Amino acid sequence: HAQGPWGSRGACGLCRRGPVGGMVSVDVAVVGNGMFGALVDHWGRFVWCCMDAFDGDPVFNCLLNNNSDKTGFWDVLLEHFERAEQKYVECSTVLVTTLYSSRGDAVEIRDFVPRFVHFDRTFRPFQLFRTITRLQGEPRVTIRMRPTFQYNSTDGYQTRGSQHVRFCGPTHTWRATTNTSIRNIMEEMPFLMPSEPVYFIFGADESLTNSLGDVATDFERKTIGYWKHWCCTLCLPVEFQDVLVRAAMTVAIMQSDESGGFVSTLSYGVPLGPLGCATRDARVCRLLDECLALPVLRDVGLFDACRKFLSFVKDICFMRSKPQHTYNAWGSCRERKREWAPYLAGYRGMGEVHSGGPLLEPQQPPLGPAPVGAVPAQPRHDDAEEWHNRTVSHGLLVISLAHAFFDIRLSDELCTPKLFEKLELFALHACDSFGQMSQLYRAYSASSGGGPGHGPQPERPPSGAGFYDDAADFLLGSEPSGGRRTSKASAAQFADGAPEAQRPSVHTLTSVLCWAAADRLRRIAAHFAEDHTRAEYWQRRAVEMHEEISRYAWSPHRRAFTSYWGGETVGPSLLRLVEVGFLSPDDARFKSTVRAFEADALGYAVCHGAEQLGPGSMLEPAQLRALGEEAVLKSGTSCFMTNTLLWYCEALRTTGAVDESRRIVDSLVRCGSHRGLLTESVDLRSAELWGNAPSLAALLSLLRVASRLSRSWREF
């Protein structure tokens, strides 16, 4: 049983189960409009919704409260319930859930969040619309509407009018307007469904001056029309059309209309596997996969999403603060204090739930004194921070904004000489940081007696790069003591007692992003500035960095690029080398790197339980690699990041293993009830989705690989 201060508010004991006996799951449907989003389970129950903002206080939160049947949800109970069916209205975000009883009764629930063009602007209110209609028989239902405030710490109080209920909390007041009996709603009394539909509008505390039925019907019609017209702008391939449409719509829902950035996920705190702990608050805007996905968004016809995101990225360039790879949901670098939510028992009661927290990973301590014989001076702590937290951002900003300089539709809005100067400054910072770390790496390698590039180097995850798949522990919600996150595997790498100052880690993809900054500046200088001298300068810098990376990140022993210079392991981040442009698709080195990753892949499982070590046992990455493929088959659970699997599928497609890539993609999209919706991780043993829902990175990767796997229209 759950312990702690939850009392009657926290869902103690065994996990609550749904109407058909199913355990609470993140296999949910998504509704939203670019201002906020909500998650609805298979039985039409709102299990998660932050009404005021993507990262706001969840007014419906039972997803993270052990699926509590006490507070934090909004559902419809049908007497003698037997089964449920759920689907989206084709090419729209309107969700239809049908409940059936064992006595032949049926009701239909239609949920949507309005979004349509009104008075030459996009209308997107903070409102949930729900319509309940009798389909057959004499269904008797109970409406349970139980919002909470301050992360389930209080229910607030209620006031009523003739046709509305106000839910009043310490800081917010929400209103539910309906055409049914208010007493039935407030006292949750069962009633016989009338022949006319029952309408609900839940949201901002605003009175309704028009007919409720007319407003609900009109808003639904306009919302369906908006999304159907929106779908007509998509460039769909022959295959995977339903998958791509749903994924593209969800990506659009997760793009903040206020900032233009993409929110990584709508929920937080859901473990990455059955043996994991609660994840950190990931309702933030990250730049890595978003910046690398701009060509994909263009290919599928999401040009407007690209334009808004590039405006967001340009705004970052002109902020007073230094660029960073993660921003909050409204596009600011302001952090929210990390706070424990004691009245949320967690997903299936697994772990404490915390909201907010640092946007960036806690910094590693500064390196110690340089060993005797080292040539370069020891970098200051600020220099290390620049390499780990800023260098990545500089490369990503240049990579993304390079698109604007080659598109005449964006030239007037985005491309200015000042922006070019900014990007050139960022590229210079990236190149200088690359030069410092490269010089430091060569000096320490030489002083160790092995020479540069010889002998394995310890692979310490770089601070601030935790959003890479190589360091999935950054996603965990718990903060290490002393402000530092160190895994057992990392600790074992330093067990020989050598000082960390002798072991510099140069993350390969971080160094590749530095190269990409110079490479893109070469193209921009030649095209926009028409300065061939600058173009030649940046080309020279790019060639030099490419040669160094190819020398020090390549392992002759593994015949592959490794996650860290001089290392031995091949991590998921290296699957992006072709997408960034560092390697060509037909480069034999990339194919051998993919094969080497397959050998190491098990070490990057985010949750793995080995039956041979006893129930609930966890293996370290080195042990997992030693066990090999049989470990997955013999274990009770083996969870991987969905984004990692999709990047692997894209790598397989690139190297010619199209059929294998297609099989994995087909299997992944079948894991959920709605094809095209994916969460952060998936259990390969049970095909169960884990992690926060939905995962933006996974959706972008799905758009990439599914659209490229499809046959061409030219074949028809």
Secondary structure, DSSP 8 states (H G I E B T S, - for coil): ---STTTTTS--SS--B-TTS-B--S--EEEE-SS-EEEE-TTS-EEEEESS-TTS-EEE-GGGBTT-SSSSEEEEEETTEEEEEEEE-TTSS-EEEEEEETTS-EEEEEEE---EEETTEEE--SEEEEEEEEEES--EEEEEEE--BTTTTB--EEEE-SSEEEEE-SS-EEEEEESS-HHHHHTT--EE--SS-EEEEEEES----S-HHHHHHHHHHHHHHHHHHHHHT----SS-HHHHHHHHHHHHHTB-TTT--B-S-S-----SSTT---B----EEE-HHHHHTHHHHHHTT-HHHHHHHHHHHHHHHTSSS---SEEETTS----EEEEE-TT--BGGG-S--EEEE-SS-----------TT--S----HHHHHIIIIIHHHHHHHHHHHTTGGG-HHHHHHH--HHHHHHHHHHHHHHHHHHHHHHHHHHHHHHHTTS-TT-S-------TT-TTSGGGGGGGBS---GGG----HHHHHHTTT---GGG----BHHHHHHHHHHHHHHHHHIIIII--HHHHHHHHHHHHHHHHHHHHHSEETTTTEE-SBTT-----GGGGGHHHHTSS-TT-HHHHHHHHHHHHHGGGG-SEEE-GGG-TT-B--HHHHHHH-THHHHHSSEEEEEHHHHHHHHHHHHHTT-HHHHHHHHHHHHTSSSSTT---SEEETTT--EESSSS-HHHHHHHHHHHHHHS--GGG-
